[in-house]
Amino acid sequence: MSRRRTRAILLAAWLCVPAAGALSAQEAARGPEPNTRVPAGAVHYAPGVFPDRIVASPAQDASTGFAVAWRTAVAVDAPVLEIVPAGDSPDMGTPRRVVAGSRELRTENGAAHHHRADVDGLQADTLYAWRVQGGGTWSAWHHTRTAPAAGAPLALLYFGDTQNKNVSLTTRVVREAMRHAPDARLALFAGDLVSGGDGEDDNEWGEWFEAGGALPTSMVVAPAPGNHEYFEEFEDTPRERRVLGAHWPLQFALPGNGAAGAERTSYWFDYQDVRVAVVDGTSALDLGTARAQAQWLDRVLAASPARWNIVVTHQPFYSPREGRDNALLRRHLLPVIRRHRVDLVLQGHDHVYGRRLQDGAPTPVFVVSVAGAKQYRLSEQARSTMRPVAEDTQLFQVLRIDGDRLRYEARTATGRLYDAFELVDDGAVKSLVEIDEGRIGERNCARATTLKGRADRCWE
């Protein structure tokens, strides 16, 4: 269904909201917040000679390399990345230089060059200092540590959808996550990083990077694409189709080892004793690649030498929101995930929190989470098949892996513990141990409607 038709249906639903669901005078006076802080007619995120939107992403083998993407004005062509083992002196020695490839992108903020440099041949578990070149200037020196060998402790972060009001309300979640896991080396994002399709796409990406602060340069970032990373071409015509947004292939320097038909949006990599496979749910559901991605995922997981295997995808296998059912994912990809005993399936899309209860098996553990401002409502089915669940709650997740134990914690935007468990591997089977101590109680939406008067959401 197109966005225009969806909006029409929702508008009709709003008009049927009973008087009891009306906003109080005080709430009505607040008014809804705009999606970005950029006023109409203002230019805030124009590219220039200073490199910005700098983000590191893992190579296929994260112990020997990573890749970096960044943006400048179009006058900067084929700049370089400099890298050297980090030292305590400001004189860290002569850096190695890696020439970047550059591609142009034109947006509401003007023409820009997006650059990519792939760094290989690095030493495992080594802290490197690196910087990227602009037009007659450089970025700061950033520190990124390569992955150590399997068996070393690892902390990583997982975020559900950020999507809306990123600077305003995602910033605090990212900062709290980094405060709780200052040793994190990897960040997984489950798609819909921005909303898109509103004429402010580049402003939204600018806000996503601003909200991320130091995260995209102090650890490696592995995002999954969401449906909002696509747009609808030929909307409301027989030719209507999903098309990947122009930012995605340029904004991140991803491994490029994905499934046929989803080469730019699915990928895998090894980080210490974890194999991460990122699936493109939108392509699977809307572009006919479910079978190809299932075959690809089968090969990726069958060849995994890792003790722990994680799948990241945007759309949930079991949706916690009323009216959504991603049957194609369950038909083609779920058997692969179960056959290979994947440990965690990390998802977004539905803007609530829910952990799927299993039928006697400890894994896979299916989790849906949301980091951003948009908040939906849980279906009754989700309340009976998931535990714990939450509405109206911004969250981040910290995963700590140490040998035979994987500890998972979901925390609210203020750092309070909402969900926690451990997976324990005794060498033959894995078991799930619930951690109840310190958890806060279940959170539910107390508002009848949003500030825009929508009864099908809690906040937007």
DAUR-V261945 format. One record per helix or strand of 3 or more residues. SS is the DSSP state (H for helix, E for strand). FROM is the first residue (numbers start at 1). TO is the last residue. If there is no record, write none. Layout:
ss=SS from=FROM to=TO
ss=SS from=FROM to=TO
//
This chain:
ss=H from=3 to=15
ss=H from=19 to=21
ss=H from=25 to=30
ss=E from=52 to=58
ss=E from=66 to=73
ss=E from=80 to=85
ss=E from=96 to=99
ss=E from=101 to=107
ss=E from=110 to=119
ss=E from=127 to=133
ss=E from=142 to=145
ss=E from=154 to=159
ss=H from=166 to=180
ss=E from=186 to=189
ss=H from=201 to=212
ss=H from=215 to=218
ss=E from=220 to=223
ss=H from=227 to=229
ss=E from=230 to=233
ss=E from=241 to=244
ss=H from=248 to=251
ss=E from=267 to=271
ss=E from=274 to=279
ss=H from=281 to=286
ss=H from=290 to=302
ss=E from=308 to=313
ss=H from=327 to=339
ss=E from=344 to=347
ss=E from=353 to=356
ss=E from=365 to=368
ss=H from=380 to=385
ss=E from=386 to=390
ss=E from=395 to=402
ss=E from=405 to=412
ss=E from=417 to=425
ss=E from=430 to=434
ss=E from=457 to=459
//
